């Protein structure tokens, strides 16, 4: 058998040669030596003797040499990767500052104001965002909570957890305690039980939507929330069941009274089950649009007569295409693409809905006869899986009204992803063909249309609060900006792009992270903006790394990681939540013994809090992230974001100053000329 070098070592050796004739003693003189002839020599491998081994030893020798060669190639590749890894600049890694140890596995998280809501076994818990103290706990279910939403109502918070059976509940959380409002889809007959797939609460908490599934159907239930009535009922409680029962209350403004010793004993005293709050009002039930079939109309006039107003155009339901034309088109399609249609088809995917509550604007206006407070949603926008249309439904209706869309926005391809900004002023519709449409809902016009690179498809869209780059640092301008939008797009190939749109200018798209080719484990699977830091986003990779990226440069600022004893069990779907108002985020860390241990009680699960303003590299960014309005007005660097009236005023002032300076210069030269003429006259007289 050969050495570990295998055949590569043999290739480096010089082949020896053996002369065909017998060796002789050469003559003393060189002239008598015989002339070398290539025919007199035969080249032969020095290890050719091994070929004379009998079987199966020759086969064993070849197999061992092949294994050595393959192992050598793997070693060389690993060495090259290791050298490349050492040559790369690694970002600074920061550890969490606060750790919350949990006795049970957390399934979901949500953040609102200064509180963290964690769903787990048989209920959910409420923690303080800063000191990680557990304030409230509600464990009255027989199953786990799998998802939870929290909406800020001002001084109160609306909580919407969903358990494993798909039942959604509404809770009202305020300083007086925790109140259960209603179980939305809970029924007595388990055979008629429906499942809640998605929950969305409007900005301000005036409306809520629940996507339900049951009996082979799927639909969206929309409710109006009487939050004004809840506030009055909490301030003036009326005991419904047992008025003589003394109710102990735990005030949120005194969390220090709850210590770790008496936490488990007094944790349930905050739940106020004795007070009944007003129930949400069901106003609308929306079902997926019916598939387009042959027309039943006899003339085009009947088609237009069916449409009450122009808002019905574009849905595709009212047309004049007959069944025979559909059949002919289907036959032509199958004939052209027969080779692609012969394969087996998978199961048809469930028609899901993505919906948003839109505020009044130039696009979504309220009827003249309806008067509502400002900042309250008036239109529901929704699109279904595999559908080209974005439907608009008015929220100023009752359940008796027919749930027909007041408006339809048709797109050229099925809508894959849609996203509404936190301020509810901008909307992005991403189609399956990679085209993104950017809408300015407040001003009432599209900011532009951009296309992702070829082969890229949108996976998620994340809005960034509009920032400016001033003296090499990202800053937020004080006050709202009109028609200025930036968003980060994560594609299905793990590439990340930045889309910028401003006014009537053409939107631009730039690549932040390329599709990984060498390091596949660094593929980005999730992106989350940090609203408290201008131009910063968190990226979560498949290898479990969490990094903070500056999208303006773009470059990695630093990285975050849990302690060494913890890791991310499922890094491609990390469990995290980012605060909207504070520079911090929370990340779930899984203990390595969690998979190996059979006893769940011995496992310590933790939620780690990363306070970004406490790290040295981010301290200056957190402190200097806003530019005052006077500095923006006086500086020419921010002229692009000023309102049109202010820009016109600055332009006119600048022109007036230039004209005034020019007039002063002309007057100065006129005086000089007069003075020179006077001197000439005086000299001529003399």
DRENZASE-555454 format. One line per 8 residues: number of its first residue (from 0); for each residue x, y, z of C-alpha. Coordinates in Angstrom, 1 decimal. Example, Ala and Ser with C-alpha at 12.3 -4.5 7.8 and 13.67 -1.06 7.14 Angstrom:
<pts>
0> 12.3,-4.5,7.8 | 13.7,-1.1,7.1
</pts>
This chain:
<pts>
0> 0.0,0.0,0.0 | 1.1,3.5,-0.7 | 1.8,6.4,1.7 | -0.9,8.9,2.8 | 0.1,11.1,-0.1 | -1.5,8.6,-2.4 | -1.2,8.9,-6.2 | -0.3,12.6,-5.8
8> 3.0,11.6,-4.3 | 3.6,9.2,-7.1 | 2.9,11.9,-9.7 | 5.7,14.0,-8.3 | 8.3,11.4,-8.5 | 10.5,11.1,-11.6 | 9.9,7.9,-13.6 | 12.9,5.7,-13.8
16> 14.0,3.9,-16.9 | 15.6,0.5,-17.6 | 17.7,-0.3,-20.5 | 16.7,-3.1,-22.7 | 20.3,-4.4,-23.3 | 22.7,-5.8,-20.8 | 24.8,-3.4,-18.8 | 28.5,-3.3,-19.8
24> 31.6,-1.7,-18.4 | 32.2,1.5,-20.4 | 35.5,2.0,-22.2 | 38.0,4.5,-20.8 | 37.6,6.9,-23.6 | 34.4,8.8,-24.2 | 34.6,8.4,-27.9 | 34.2,4.7,-27.7
32> 30.9,5.1,-25.7 | 27.8,4.0,-27.6 | 25.4,6.6,-28.8 | 22.2,6.9,-26.7 | 19.2,5.8,-28.6 | 15.6,6.3,-27.3 | 14.8,2.8,-28.7 | 17.4,1.3,-26.3
40> 15.5,2.5,-23.2 | 12.1,1.6,-21.8 | 10.5,3.8,-19.2 | 9.0,2.0,-16.3 | 7.3,3.1,-13.0 | 9.2,2.2,-9.9 | 6.1,1.1,-8.2 | 4.9,-1.0,-11.1
48> 5.8,-4.1,-9.1 | 2.7,-3.6,-7.0 | 0.5,-4.3,-10.0 | 1.8,-7.8,-10.0 | 0.0,-8.4,-6.7 | -2.8,-11.0,-7.0 | -6.4,-10.2,-6.5 | -8.1,-9.0,-4.3
56> -5.0,-7.1,-3.0 | -4.7,-4.9,-6.1 | -8.4,-3.8,-5.6 | -7.8,-3.1,-1.9 | -4.7,-1.1,-2.8 | -6.6,1.1,-5.3 | -9.5,1.6,-2.8 | -7.2,2.7,0.0
64> -5.4,5.1,-2.4 | -8.7,6.6,-3.5 | -9.7,7.1,0.1 | -6.4,8.8,0.9 | -6.8,11.1,-2.2 | -10.4,12.1,-1.2 | -9.4,12.7,2.4 | -6.5,14.9,1.2
72> -8.8,17.0,-0.9 | -11.2,17.5,2.0 | -8.2,18.5,4.2 | -7.0,21.1,1.7 | -10.5,22.6,1.3 | -10.9,22.9,5.1 | -7.5,24.5,5.4 | -8.4,27.0,2.8
80> -11.7,27.8,4.5 | -9.9,28.1,7.9 | -7.3,30.5,6.4 | -10.1,32.6,4.8 | -12.0,32.7,8.1 | -9.0,33.9,10.0 | -8.3,36.6,7.4 | -11.9,38.0,7.7
88> -12.5,40.8,10.1 | -14.8,39.6,12.9 | -17.2,42.2,14.4 | -17.3,42.9,18.1 | -19.6,40.6,19.9 | -21.7,41.9,22.8 | -23.4,39.7,25.5 | -26.8,40.5,27.0
96> -27.1,42.7,30.0 | -30.3,41.3,31.5 | -31.4,37.6,31.6 | -34.9,36.4,32.5 | -34.8,32.7,33.6 | -38.1,30.9,32.9 | -39.2,27.5,34.2 | -41.2,26.8,31.1
104> -40.5,27.0,27.4 | -41.6,30.4,25.9 | -43.5,30.0,22.6 | -44.0,33.7,21.6 | -43.2,37.3,22.6 | -44.6,40.7,22.2 | -43.5,44.2,23.4 | -45.7,47.2,24.1
112> -44.7,50.3,26.0 | -42.4,49.1,28.8 | -43.8,45.6,29.1 | -43.0,42.2,27.6 | -45.7,39.6,27.0 | -44.4,36.0,26.9 | -46.8,33.2,25.9 | -46.1,29.7,27.1
120> -47.6,26.8,28.9 | -51.3,27.3,29.9 | -51.2,31.1,29.5 | -48.9,34.1,29.3 | -46.8,36.2,31.6 | -46.1,40.0,31.8 | -42.5,41.2,32.5 | -40.9,44.6,33.0
128> -38.8,45.5,30.0 | -35.9,47.0,32.0 | -35.4,44.9,35.1 | -36.9,41.6,33.7 | -39.2,41.2,36.8 | -42.3,39.2,36.3 | -45.3,41.4,37.2 | -48.4,39.4,36.1
136> -49.2,35.8,35.1 | -52.3,34.4,33.6 | -52.4,30.6,33.5 | -56.0,29.4,33.1 | -55.8,27.4,29.9 | -55.3,23.7,29.4 | -53.1,24.2,26.3 | -50.1,26.4,25.4
144> -50.3,29.9,23.9 | -48.6,29.7,20.5 | -48.8,33.4,19.4 | -49.5,36.7,21.0 | -50.1,40.3,19.8 | -50.0,43.6,21.9 | -51.4,46.9,20.7 | -50.7,50.3,22.5
152> -53.9,52.2,23.3 | -52.2,55.0,25.1 | -52.0,54.3,28.8 | -53.6,50.9,28.2 | -52.6,47.8,26.2 | -54.7,45.4,24.3 | -53.5,41.8,24.3 | -54.6,39.1,21.8
160> -53.1,35.6,22.6 | -53.9,32.5,20.5 | -53.6,29.0,22.0 | -52.8,25.6,20.4 | -56.5,24.9,19.6 | -56.7,28.1,17.6 | -58.9,30.1,20.0 | -58.2,33.8,20.1
168> -58.9,35.9,23.2 | -58.8,39.7,23.9 | -57.4,41.1,27.1 | -57.5,44.6,28.4 | -54.4,45.5,30.5 | -54.1,48.7,32.5 | -52.9,50.0,35.9 | -55.9,48.4,37.6
176> -55.2,44.9,36.5 | -55.9,42.4,33.7 | -59.4,42.0,32.2 | -60.6,39.3,29.9 | -62.9,40.8,27.3 | -63.9,37.9,25.1 | -62.9,34.6,23.6 | -63.4,35.5,19.9
184> -64.0,32.1,18.3 | -64.7,29.8,21.3 | -67.9,27.6,20.9 | -69.5,25.0,23.1 | -69.7,22.4,20.3 | -66.2,21.3,19.6 | -67.2,19.9,16.2 | -67.9,23.5,15.1
192> -64.7,24.9,16.5 | -62.8,27.3,14.2 | -59.1,28.1,14.2 | -57.6,31.6,14.3 | -54.7,31.8,11.8 | -53.9,35.5,12.0 | -54.7,38.5,14.1 | -54.3,42.2,13.3
200> -55.2,45.3,15.5 | -55.5,48.7,14.0 | -53.2,51.7,14.9 | -54.9,53.1,18.0 | -56.8,50.0,18.8 | -60.2,50.9,17.2 | -60.6,47.8,15.0 | -59.4,44.2,15.1
208> -59.4,41.5,12.4 | -59.2,37.7,12.9 | -58.6,35.3,10.1 | -60.5,32.2,10.8 | -60.7,28.7,9.3 | -63.3,26.0,9.8 | -65.4,23.5,7.9 | -63.2,23.7,4.9
216> -63.6,27.5,4.5 | -61.6,30.5,5.4 | -62.8,34.0,6.1 | -61.9,37.3,7.9 | -64.0,38.7,10.8 | -63.7,42.4,11.5 | -64.7,43.9,14.9 | -65.1,47.4,16.2
224> -63.5,47.8,19.6 | -65.3,50.1,22.2 | -62.1,51.3,23.9 | -63.9,54.4,25.2 | -66.4,52.2,27.0 | -63.7,50.1,28.4 | -62.0,53.1,30.0 | -65.2,54.2,31.7
232> -66.0,50.7,32.9 | -62.6,50.3,34.4 | -62.7,53.7,36.2 | -66.2,52.8,37.6 | -66.3,49.0,38.0 | -69.5,47.2,38.7 | -69.2,43.7,40.2 | -71.3,41.3,38.2
240> -71.1,38.0,40.1 | -70.2,38.5,43.8 | -70.3,42.2,44.9 | -69.3,41.2,48.5 | -66.1,39.5,47.3 | -63.0,41.5,48.1 | -60.7,41.9,45.2 | -57.0,42.4,45.7
248> -55.3,44.5,43.2 | -51.6,44.7,42.3 | -50.6,48.1,41.0 | -48.2,48.3,38.1 | -46.6,51.4,39.5 | -45.2,49.5,42.5 | -43.4,46.5,40.9 | -40.8,46.5,43.7
256> -43.4,45.2,46.1 | -43.3,41.9,44.2 | -40.3,40.0,45.3 | -38.9,36.7,44.1 | -40.0,35.1,47.4 | -43.7,35.8,47.3 | -43.9,36.0,43.5 | -45.4,32.6,42.9
264> -47.9,33.0,45.8 | -49.4,36.3,44.9 | -49.0,36.3,41.2 | -52.7,35.6,40.3 | -54.2,38.4,42.4 | -54.0,40.9,39.5 | -56.6,39.2,37.3 | -60.0,41.0,37.4
272> -62.4,38.3,36.4 | -65.3,39.9,38.4 | -65.6,42.9,36.0 | -67.3,42.5,32.6 | -66.2,44.8,29.9 | -68.2,45.7,26.8 | -67.9,43.2,24.0 | -66.4,44.0,20.5
280> -69.0,44.7,17.8 | -68.8,42.4,14.7 | -69.1,44.6,11.7 | -68.0,42.6,8.7 | -67.3,39.1,7.4 | -65.1,38.9,4.3 | -64.6,35.7,2.2 | -62.0,35.0,-0.5
288> -63.1,36.2,-4.0 | -64.8,33.6,-6.1 | -62.8,32.1,-9.0 | -63.5,33.8,-12.4 | -65.9,31.7,-14.5 | -68.0,32.2,-17.6 | -70.4,35.1,-17.7 | -74.1,34.9,-17.2
296> -74.8,38.3,-18.8 | -76.4,38.5,-22.2 | -75.1,41.9,-23.3 | -72.4,44.3,-22.3 | -75.0,46.7,-21.0 | -75.9,44.2,-18.2 | -72.3,44.1,-17.2 | -72.1,47.9,-16.6
304> -75.6,47.9,-15.0 | -74.3,45.5,-12.4 | -71.5,47.9,-11.5 | -73.0,50.5,-9.2 | -70.1,52.9,-9.5 | -66.6,53.1,-10.9 | -65.0,51.5,-7.8 | -66.3,48.1,-8.9
312> -64.0,48.0,-11.9 | -60.9,45.9,-11.8 | -62.1,43.0,-9.7 | -62.5,40.7,-12.7 | -65.9,39.4,-11.5 | -68.0,41.5,-13.9 | -66.9,40.5,-17.4 | -68.4,39.4,-20.7
320> -66.2,36.3,-21.4 | -68.3,33.1,-22.1 | -67.6,29.6,-20.9 | -66.6,28.4,-24.4 | -63.9,31.1,-24.6 | -62.5,29.9,-21.2 | -62.4,26.3,-22.5 | -60.7,27.3,-25.7
328> -58.0,29.3,-23.9 | -57.5,26.4,-21.4 | -57.1,23.9,-24.3 | -54.6,26.2,-26.0 | -52.6,26.6,-22.8 | -52.4,22.9,-22.1 | -51.3,22.2,-25.7 | -48.5,24.7,-25.5
336> -47.2,23.7,-22.1 | -48.0,20.0,-22.1 | -44.5,18.9,-21.2 | -44.6,21.1,-18.1 | -48.1,20.0,-17.0 | -47.6,16.2,-17.3 | -45.8,16.0,-13.9 | -47.6,15.4,-10.6
344> -49.2,18.5,-9.0 | -48.8,19.1,-5.3 | -51.7,20.0,-3.0 | -53.3,23.3,-3.5 | -52.0,25.8,-0.9 | -54.5,27.3,1.5 | -55.8,30.7,0.5 | -54.4,33.0,3.2
352> -55.2,36.7,3.6 | -53.0,39.7,4.5 | -54.9,42.7,5.6 | -54.1,46.2,6.9 | -56.1,49.0,8.6 | -55.6,52.2,6.6 | -55.9,55.7,8.0 | -57.8,58.5,6.1
360> -55.7,60.0,3.3 | -55.9,61.2,-0.3 | -56.4,57.6,-1.4 | -58.5,56.3,1.4 | -61.0,59.1,2.0 | -64.0,58.9,4.4 | -67.5,59.6,3.1 | -68.8,63.1,3.4
368> -71.7,62.1,5.7 | -69.4,60.2,8.1 | -67.5,62.2,10.7 | -64.9,60.4,12.7 | -62.0,61.4,14.9 | -58.6,61.9,13.3 | -56.1,59.0,13.5 | -58.8,56.4,13.3
376> -58.7,53.7,10.6 | -61.4,54.0,8.0 | -60.5,51.5,5.3 | -59.5,47.8,5.4 | -57.0,46.7,2.7 | -56.8,43.0,2.0 | -55.3,40.6,-0.6 | -55.6,36.8,-0.8
384> -53.0,34.2,-1.8 | -52.6,33.8,-5.6 | -54.8,36.8,-6.3 | -53.8,39.9,-8.3 | -56.2,42.3,-6.6 | -55.8,44.5,-3.5 | -59.4,45.1,-2.2 | -60.5,48.1,-0.1
392> -63.4,47.8,2.3 | -64.9,50.7,4.2 | -65.0,50.2,8.0 | -68.0,52.5,8.5 | -70.6,49.8,8.2 | -72.6,47.3,10.2 | -72.9,43.6,9.9 | -76.2,44.0,8.0
400> -74.5,45.8,5.2 | -73.3,43.8,2.2 | -69.5,43.2,2.4 | -68.6,44.4,-1.0 | -65.3,46.2,-1.7 | -65.5,49.9,-2.3 | -62.2,49.8,-4.3 | -59.9,47.4,-6.2
408> -56.3,47.9,-7.1 | -55.4,45.3,-9.7 | -51.8,44.3,-10.2 | -50.0,42.7,-13.1 | -49.0,39.6,-11.1 | -50.3,37.8,-7.9 | -49.4,39.8,-4.8 | -46.9,37.9,-2.6
416> -46.1,40.3,0.2 | -47.7,43.6,1.4 | -46.5,45.9,4.1 | -47.9,49.0,5.8 | -45.5,51.4,7.6 | -45.9,52.1,11.3 | -47.2,55.6,10.6 | -49.8,54.1,8.2
424> -48.7,56.6,5.4 | -46.8,54.2,3.1 | -47.8,50.8,1.5 | -45.7,48.4,-0.5 | -47.2,45.7,-2.7 | -44.6,43.1,-3.8 | -45.8,40.8,-6.6 | -44.6,37.3,-7.3
432> -42.7,38.5,-10.4 | -40.3,40.6,-8.2 | -42.0,44.0,-8.9 | -42.6,46.3,-6.0 | -45.2,49.1,-6.1 | -44.6,51.9,-3.5 | -47.7,53.9,-2.5 | -47.9,57.2,-0.6
440> -51.4,56.9,1.0 | -51.3,60.2,2.8 | -50.6,62.3,-0.4 | -52.5,59.9,-2.7 | -50.0,58.9,-5.4 | -47.6,56.1,-6.1 | -44.0,56.9,-5.2 | -42.8,54.5,-8.0
448> -42.3,51.0,-9.2 | -39.0,49.1,-8.8 | -38.0,45.6,-9.8 | -35.8,43.2,-7.9 | -32.8,41.6,-9.7 | -33.6,38.7,-12.0 | -34.3,35.5,-10.1 | -35.1,37.3,-6.8
456> -38.5,37.1,-5.2 | -39.6,39.1,-2.2 | -39.8,37.2,1.1 | -40.5,40.1,3.5 | -40.5,44.0,3.5 | -39.5,46.1,6.5 | -39.9,49.9,6.7 | -37.2,52.1,8.0
464> -37.9,55.5,9.7 | -36.5,58.0,7.2 | -33.0,59.0,8.1 | -30.3,61.4,6.7 | -26.6,61.0,6.6 | -25.0,64.1,8.2 | -21.2,64.3,8.8 | -20.9,60.5,8.4
472> -23.6,59.7,10.9 | -27.2,58.7,10.5 | -29.7,61.1,12.0 | -33.4,61.5,12.2 | -35.0,64.8,11.2 | -37.4,66.3,13.7 | -41.0,66.4,12.6 | -42.7,64.2,9.9
480> -41.5,64.2,6.3 | -43.8,64.0,3.4 | -43.3,61.5,0.6 | -40.0,60.2,1.9 | -39.7,56.4,2.3 | -37.0,53.8,2.8 | -37.5,50.0,3.2 | -35.4,46.9,3.4
488> -36.4,43.9,1.3 | -35.4,40.4,2.2 | -35.5,38.0,-0.8 | -36.0,34.3,-1.0 | -32.3,33.8,-2.0 | -31.2,35.5,1.3 | -30.1,38.7,-0.4 | -31.0,42.0,1.1
496> -31.9,45.2,-0.8 | -32.6,48.8,0.2 | -35.3,50.7,-1.6 | -35.5,54.5,-1.4 | -38.2,56.7,-2.7 | -38.5,60.5,-2.4 | -41.3,62.7,-3.9 | -41.6,62.5,-7.7
504> -38.0,61.3,-8.1 | -37.5,57.9,-9.5 | -37.0,55.3,-6.7 | -33.7,53.6,-6.3 | -32.7,50.1,-5.2 | -29.3,49.0,-3.9 | -27.8,45.7,-2.7 | -27.0,45.5,1.0
512> -26.1,41.8,1.2 | -25.3,39.6,-1.7 | -26.6,36.1,-2.1 | -24.2,33.8,-0.1 | -22.1,31.6,-2.4 | -19.1,30.4,-0.3 | -20.5,30.6,3.2 | -24.0,29.1,2.9
520> -24.5,29.0,6.7 | -24.4,32.8,6.7 | -27.6,33.1,4.7 | -29.8,35.7,6.3 | -33.2,34.3,7.3 | -34.7,37.2,9.2 | -34.4,41.0,9.2 | -35.7,43.5,11.9
528> -35.3,47.3,11.9 | -34.3,49.1,15.1 | -36.5,52.2,15.1 | -34.6,53.8,18.0 | -31.3,53.8,15.9 | -31.4,55.6,12.5 | -30.5,53.4,9.6 | -29.9,50.2,11.6
536> -31.3,46.7,11.1 | -30.7,43.4,12.9 | -29.9,40.4,10.7 | -30.3,36.8,11.8 | -28.3,34.1,10.0 | -28.8,30.4,9.7 | -25.6,29.8,11.8 | -27.2,31.5,14.7
544> -25.4,34.8,14.5 | -27.1,38.1,15.2 | -25.5,41.3,13.7 | -26.3,45.0,13.6 | -26.0,46.5,10.1 | -25.7,50.1,9.1 | -27.6,50.2,5.8 | -26.2,53.6,4.8
552> -22.6,52.4,4.4 | -23.5,49.3,4.4 | -21.4,47.5,6.9 | -21.7,45.4,10.1 | -21.3,47.5,13.3 | -21.3,44.7,15.9 | -22.8,41.3,16.7 | -24.8,39.9,19.6
560> -24.8,36.5,21.1 | -26.2,34.7,24.2 | -23.8,33.3,26.8 | -21.8,30.2,25.8 | -24.0,27.9,27.7 | -27.0,28.9,25.5 | -27.6,28.9,21.7 | -30.4,29.2,19.2
568> -32.0,25.8,18.8 | -33.8,26.8,15.5 | -31.7,29.7,14.1 | -33.6,29.9,10.8 | -36.7,30.8,12.7 | -35.4,32.8,15.7 | -37.7,34.0,18.5 | -37.1,37.7,19.0
576> -38.8,41.0,19.4 | -37.6,44.6,19.0 | -38.9,47.5,21.0 | -40.5,50.3,18.9 | -39.5,53.1,21.2 | -36.5,51.8,23.1 | -33.0,50.8,21.7 | -33.3,47.2,22.9
584> -34.4,43.8,21.7 | -35.1,40.5,23.3 | -33.9,37.1,22.1 | -34.8,33.6,23.4 | -31.8,31.4,24.3 | -32.1,27.6,24.4 | -30.0,25.5,26.8 | -28.0,22.7,25.2
592> -29.5,20.2,27.7 | -33.0,21.0,26.5 | -32.9,18.4,23.7 | -31.0,15.8,25.7 | -32.9,16.0,29.0 | -36.2,14.1,29.4 | -37.3,16.1,32.4 | -38.6,19.5,31.3
600> -38.5,20.8,34.9 | -34.7,20.7,35.1 | -34.3,22.8,32.0 | -33.7,26.6,32.4 | -35.0,28.6,29.5 | -34.0,32.2,29.3 | -35.0,35.4,27.5 | -32.0,37.8,27.0
608> -32.4,41.5,26.8 | -29.8,43.5,24.7 | -29.8,47.2,25.7 | -28.1,48.8,22.7 | -27.4,52.2,24.3 | -25.2,50.5,27.0 | -22.6,49.2,24.5 | -19.6,51.5,23.7
616> -19.9,51.3,19.9 | -23.5,52.4,20.0 | -23.5,54.9,22.8 | -22.9,57.9,20.5 | -25.4,56.7,17.9 | -28.1,56.5,20.6 | -27.3,59.9,22.1 | -27.0,61.8,18.8
624> -29.7,60.5,16.5 | -31.9,63.5,16.0 | -31.4,66.8,14.2 | -33.4,69.8,15.5 | -35.6,71.6,13.1 | -33.7,74.9,13.2 | -30.5,73.1,12.2 | -32.3,71.5,9.3
632> -33.6,74.9,8.1 | -30.3,76.7,8.3 | -28.2,73.9,6.9 | -28.0,73.3,3.1 | -27.3,69.6,3.7 | -31.0,69.0,4.6 | -32.5,71.0,1.8 | -33.9,67.9,0.2
640> -36.2,67.0,3.1 | -37.6,70.4,3.8 | -41.2,71.1,2.8 | -41.9,72.7,-0.6 | -43.0,76.0,1.0 | -39.8,76.2,3.1 | -37.6,75.4,0.1 | -39.3,78.1,-2.0
648> -38.9,80.6,0.8 | -35.2,79.7,1.2 | -34.7,79.9,-2.6 | -36.3,83.3,-2.8 | -34.3,84.6,0.2 | -31.1,83.4,-1.4 | -32.0,85.0,-4.7 | -32.9,88.3,-2.9
656> -29.6,88.3,-1.0 | -27.7,87.7,-4.2 | -29.6,90.6,-6.0 | -29.1,92.8,-3.0 | -25.4,92.1,-3.0 | -25.2,92.7,-6.7 | -26.9,96.1,-6.4 | -24.5,97.0,-3.6
664> -21.6,96.1,-5.7 | -23.0,98.2,-8.6 | -23.5,101.2,-6.4 | -20.0,100.8,-5.1 | -18.5,100.8,-8.6 | -20.7,103.8,-9.5 | -19.4,105.8,-6.6 | -15.8,104.9,-7.6
672> -16.4,106.1,-11.2 | -17.9,109.3,-10.0 | -15.0,109.9,-7.7 | -12.5,109.2,-10.5 | -14.3,111.6,-12.8 | -14.2,114.3,-10.2 | -10.5,113.7,-9.8 | -9.9,114.0,-13.5
680> -11.8,117.3,-13.7 | -9.8,118.7,-10.8 | -6.6,117.7,-12.4 | -7.6,119.2,-15.7 | -8.5,122.5,-14.1 | -5.2,122.7,-12.4
</pts>
